[in-house]
């Protein structure tokens, strides 16, 4: 995300300065005094900052009773994901490790050397014994939830090690394993901690959509990066409609077929948008809301940026840093998030090109999001009760 692109946008520059100077106060981050004298937790939070700065910020601002739990939940799944992403591991070794990874969290002293496609991921796994020690201190109710999700995710990832993502059904299942389960697990953790109602853990469909929306956005945006790593996450059922070869889009990025395929993928991701708003309306804890809302507004802003944008096929497209700061500052309530969704839907609408295969479908999806947002912002609107 380039700062230069925000220089000519005063509101974005102001947001950057405001977030930089008062970020901790604005985000409501509490003091983690208990971390200072805990070597294992210190490692976990330092590593969290390295493997995901964006998630580190929103995790740190969670209520104290749940922030350590979510930090460890994220690191454990990040370790599992690092195993999946390492293309140098043999299929046999990777499959076995993915299926057994959840058991390692109870094996004191266990670590893994030279696994991961980035240095920060290799460092995480090389020092995984510290994550284990911190995990074993958690309340048993949290350990059970994290273990269940880790086991299901690892088994799902293992199923796809030798199977390519052929159909849309495959795509949805893969995204469920690697991201939908995260949403479901977080709902259970929030409920178990009592910062949210126990009824939240019954909303698996909405929680799954929260994860799918983020994962599908990343998959669309990361076309070039994944292609360079010889990874294909776009379902063949989709891209094969537009070209017999997946790599051809990078060779002919501005062709109508390439843009139509890209827009098809964006449309698919956008289909989860209103589910995400329905989920956010259920949250009652301000910090839990912000934790969930910030990644979602970043996702819809990213989809607005990549829609009909041929640069996706040749470079890593990101939203402006100033826009990101502005979105973070405006993600404190469901009303503000709904306004962001409506604005991003309008941005997408303004980029729709006549004559492309999926343009009509985009119009329908954008209209659906707009109608939802208008209802949510109307005088008669009241947040949904958890039922």
N, C-alpha and C positions, 0 to 999 in steps of 0.2 A: 504494500500500500504506500504509494508515494505521497510525501508531504507537498512536493512541488505542485501537484495537481490541485491542491486545496488553497494555494496562495491567493488566487483570484476570487476566492469565495469567502468573504468576511465572516459569515456565520460559522463556517467550518474551522477557520483559523481561531476564532474566539473559543469554540468548543475544545479545540486542541489545547489551548492555553489553560482553560478552566479545568480540564481533566488532568493536565500535567501538574498544576499547582495545588489542586484540591481533590485529587482522585480518591484518596483513602476516605476523606470525609464525605464526599459525594456518594461513593459506593457503599458507605456505611461499614467499612472494614473494621472489625474489632481487633483488639490487641491479643495476639496469640502468645501470651506470656509463658504458658506451659510448654511451649516448643523450645524455648531458649536453652533449657537444661536437658533436653531430650535429643540425644545424638541421632536416633533413628528418625524421629519426626523432622528434625532439621534437614536431614538428607532428603526425606520425602518432599518437603515443601521446596527445597532448593532445586530438586529434580523436576518438580512440577513446573517451576518457572522456566526451566530449560526446554521441556518437551512440549509445553503449550502455554505460552504467555497469556493468551486470551482466556482460556479456561482457568488458569491460575488466579487471575483477578477475580472472576466471579465465584470461584470456590472459596477464596479467602474471606469474602464478604458474607458467606452463609452464617447462620447462627452457630455459636460455639459448639453446641451439642451435636452438630452434624458435619461441621467443616472438615474435621480430621477423617471422618468416615468416608466422605465423598472424595477427599484427596486420595485416600488409599484405594477406593473403588476405581478411580480414574487411573492410577498408576498400575494397578494389577491388570486392568484391561488393556492399558497401553503396552505393558510387557507382553501380554498375549498377542496383541496386534503386531508387535515387533517381530515375533516369531513368524507370523503369517506373511509379513512383508519381506522377509529375508529370502531373496531368490537364490542364494547360494546354498541353502540347506537342501539336503536330499529330500525327496518326497516322503520316503519312509520315516526319516528322522523328524521331519516337520509334522507329519500326520500324528505320530505317536506323542510328540511333545504337546501339540494342541489339545489332544484328548486327555492328557494327564496333567496339564498345567495347573488346574484347580487344586490338585492334591499337593502341589509344591508349596502352597501358602501355609501348610501345616508342617513343613519339613525344615526345621531350623538349620541355618547354615547353608541352605541351598542357594546357588547362583549359577549363572550361565555366561560363559565367556565367548566373545567374538560373534555374537548373534545380534542382528539388527542392521537396517540399511542406512542408519545415521549414527553418528558418534554418540549423541545424547541418549539414543535408545540402547546402544551397546553398553554405555555406562550404567544405565538403569538396571539392565539384566546382570551386569557384572557385580553389582552391589545389591542384588535383590534380597540378600539375607537381611538387610536393614528394613526393607519393606515387609518382609515376613514377621520380623520382631514387632513392628508397629501394628501389623494386622492382628497378631495374636493377643494384643492387649485390648482390642475392641470388645465391646459387649457381644455376647454370643448371638444375640438376635441379629446384629449387623453381619457377623461372620457368616451366618447361615444364608442370608440374602445374597451377599457378595459371592459366596461359593456356588450357589445355585446358578446365578447369572454367568459366572465364569465357566462353569461346566457346560452349560447350554451353548454359550458362545464358542467355546473351544471345539465342541463336537460339530457345530454348524460350519465353522471355518474348515475343519478337517474334511468334511463332506465335499467342500468345494476346491480342495487342493488339486485334485485331478479332474475336476469337472469345470468346463467353461460355462459362463453365464449365457445360455442360449436363448431362453424365452423370457418374457416379461415376468412370468411366474417365478422363474429362477432369480431374476433381479430383485423382486420384492422379498423373496425368501432370504437371499444373501444379505440384503440391507437390514432385514429383521435381525439376523444373527449378529451382525457387526455393529448395529446402531439401535434398532428397535428395542432390543433387550436392555440396552443402556437406559432408555427412557422408562421401561417397565421397572427396572431395578431401582432407579432413582425414586419413582413413585412409592415403591415399597419401603425404601429407606426413609423418605420423608414421613410416611405414615408411622413407621416403627418408632421414629424419634418424637412423634406427636407434635411436630411443628406444622403438620397438615392433618386433616381428618383421615381416619382409617379407611374411609370410603374411597380415597384416592387410589388405593391399590387395586380397586376393581375396574379402573378405567384403562385397561390394557390396550384397547384399540386406539384411543387417543394418545396414550403414551408411546405406542409403537409408531404412530404417525409423526410424533415429535422427533424421534430418532431418524425415521426415513427421510423427513424433510431436510435435515442437516446432511445426512450421508449422501443423498442423491444430489444435493447442491454441490458437495465436494467432488463427487464423481464426474459431474458435468464440467465443472471448472478445471479439474485436473487432467483433462484429456491428454495434453501434450506431455506432462510429467509422467503419467502412467504409460503412455506410448513409448517414451524413451526408456522406461524400465521394463519394457516388454510385458506390460500388464494391460488386460482389457476388461473393464467392468461395465461398459455399455452393452446391453443385451444384443446378441446377434440378430434376434428377431426384429429389432428396431433398425440398427445400422445397415443390415443387409437389404432393407427396402430402398436404400439410397445409394449404396455402392457395394460391389462384391468384395472390396478390400477395406478394412477398418482404417489403415494408414493413408488411404487415398484422400481423406478429408484434410490432412495436413499438407498434402501436395497441391490440393485445389481448394483452398479455404473459402474462397469467395463464390464458388459455384452454387447455384440454387439448391442442388442436391445436398451439399455440405451444410448450408444454413438451415435447410429443412430438417435435416437429421438433428442438428443442434437444438432447434426449436422444439422438436418432438420430445427430446430429453428434458428440456426446461418445462414444457407443458406437464410432463409426467410428474416432475418434482412439485410443481405448483398445485397439483391436485390434492396435496396434503395440507395446504395453507390454512383452510378454514378449520380443519381438525386441530391444528396447533393453537389457533385462537380459542377454540372450545376448551382445550386443556388449560390454557393460561387463565381462563375465566374461573376455573375451579380453585385456583391457588389463593390462599388467604394470608400467608406469611409474606411480608414485603420482600424480605431477602431471598426467600425461595422463588418468589415471582421474578425478581431481577435476574437471579441465576438462570432461570429457564428462558426468560424473555430475550436477553441480550443475544445469545447465539441465534435465536429465531429471526430477529430483525436483521442481523448480519446476513443470514441465509437469504432472506427475500431480497435484500439489497444486492447481494451477489448475483442472484438470478436475474434481477433487473439489469445488471451490468453485463452479464454474459449473453442475454437473449439477443439473437440475431447478430452476434458479434463474432466475426470471422477470426479475430485475434485469438480466440480460445484454442484454435487448432495449431497455433504457432508459438504461443507464449503463455505464461501464467498470468491470467487476468485477475486483478484484485480491485476491491473498492478503495476509494481514496481514504487516507488516514483521517483527514478532517471529517469526512462523512461518517466514518466509524466512530469517532469521538462524539459527534453530534447524536448518533443513534444511541450510544451508550447513555448519554445524559438524558435522553428522552424516553428511556425504557422503564420508567418507574411505576407505570400504571397501565391497566388494560386499555383505558381510553387512548393513551398516547401510543401504545403499540398498535392498536387498530388504525389510528391515523397514519402511522408509518406504513402499514400494510396497504392502505388505500393509496397512499402516495406512490409507493413502488409499483402497485398495479397500474397506476396511471402512466408511470414511466415506461413500463412494458408496452402498454397500449400505444404509446407514441412511437414505438419502434417497430410495430407490426407492418410488414411489407405485403402489399397486395400481390397475389399470384403465387406465393409460396404454398406448398401443400398443406401445412399445418396452421396457416394464419387464422382460418375460421375457428379452429379449435382453441387457439390462444384467445381470441375475442370472447368465446363462450366462458373460458376459465376466468378471465379478467372481469367479465361482467358478474360472474358468480361471487368473486371476492369482493367486488364493489358493492353488490347488493347486501352481502353479509355485513360489511363494514358500515354501510348506511343504516342498517337495522340496529347494529350495535351502538351507533352514535346517536340514534334517535332519542327523543324525550321519553318514549315509552320503554326504552331498553333497560332491563335490569339483569345483572350478572346471573348466570344459571346457578341454581342451587345444586349441590352434589346429591345425586339421586342413585 
